[in-house]
Amino acid sequence: MESSKRVLISECNMLIGKEVVLKGWVKKIRQLGKVGFLLLRDRTGLLQCVLEQEQNQVKIETESVVQVTGILVKTDKTANGVELQVSEILVLAEADLLPFEINKKKLNVGLDHLLNHRVLSLRHEQINAIFTIQSVFVKGFTDFLMQEGFTRIFTPKIVSQGAEGGANVFTFNYFDKSAYLAQSPQFYKQMMVGAGFERVFEIAPVYRAEEHNSSRHLNEYISLDVEMGFIENVEEVMEMEKRVLQYVFQYVKERCQKQLDVLQVDIPVLNEIPKMTLAEAQAILKETYQKDSPEGDLNTEGEKCIGNYVKDKYGSDFVFITNYPRATRPMYTMPNKENPELTDSFDLLYKGSEITSGGQRIHRKGELIASFREKGLNPNEFKAYIDSFAYAIPPHGGFGIGLERIIMKFLNLGNIREASAFPRDCDRLIP
Ligand code: ATP
């Protein structure tokens, strides 16, 4: 063996006749008479390795990590048209007895068990595909925004105030003070717009002390946050969100067809997104579905019905719900000019579930202070945020998308935990 440089499985069909070293996990071993067949897996695919004579005497547990050396030969017995005639096999790390059988095409194991043994379950083709797609999804999101002149920012997750109001903030001791884990980067992304960047985005964890264990809430999730300055109106913000999603959907489709096939997911082209006001949505719920809505919002059931409604009527998986009342939107939300009881805000529903909140923000200091007071909040407690408006921040708006929430919907997963490698919920702090 001249060199022991590792070759990847995806490169093997170009190296037929060559002696190579491969490293990976043992997906399966089976014996056929005197010959052993080892199915090797690395991050690029699977390769059949043929073990004869003394190589076949080595005892190896499935999912162990091995290094195999041998000659690549052409074959018509495997999908990639190549197999390895093994001359040497080394076990680099031995796997223990596995808690469930990982090599089935479809795992018949409960979600909790899969999450408890995450390093193992993530190796399964269908589970692995979710996170490969998630990674490409985020790359597409980043690429599009940077092409559009956005700067990627990083803002603190240890904060002195919750930005979204409500009780769902985690509090902890920060030396001699009390501090919070950021519920959203809202204040900081607005400040960065004002800091001269005009257009910013952040991809980072946010924390919500939700006490209910629902199938669509986590206590830590990744927020895809966007904020843009010098806008004329909230329509521009919705347009930007539509365009970024159109780009990302196409981007993933072009790069992850294999993984989409594994998950049996078809990604349709995203066209126009219909819009309706919250009042219209609530009227539809009342008239068509005989459902009442909570004051100034939609509940989970309502989101589902509206999702069905737009699918039937417009063939769309998405719908923007606009003009939420001031009472149910945060203090920084821009009131609507024609009807100041309403706001220039929106949610985006995808397959009957909210994936985004967004809107135009108040950009004048005096109006912002008044809005805090109207909400019964003391502006002095938000001084650092409010003071930044003294240096003049342009008209601006933005939105936040929950990454795990959109991936769950994108891939038709039944539970948001499936879209998180290591989910945090009320009961789960490990692994
Ligand atoms: P919901 O009504 O679904 O609880 P929210 O109105 O509290 O959401 P926002 O504060 O508007 O959510 O957050 C914006 C987006 O962040 C949501 O549309 C969703 O995609 C995501 N999100 C919010 N809370 C959670 C959570 N606990 N777990 C996962 N994603 C979340």
Residues whose N, C-alpha, C, O or C-beta is under 5 A from the ligand:
A	BS01	ATP	R208 E210 R216 H217 L218 Y221 E354 I355 T356 S357 G400 I401 G402 R405
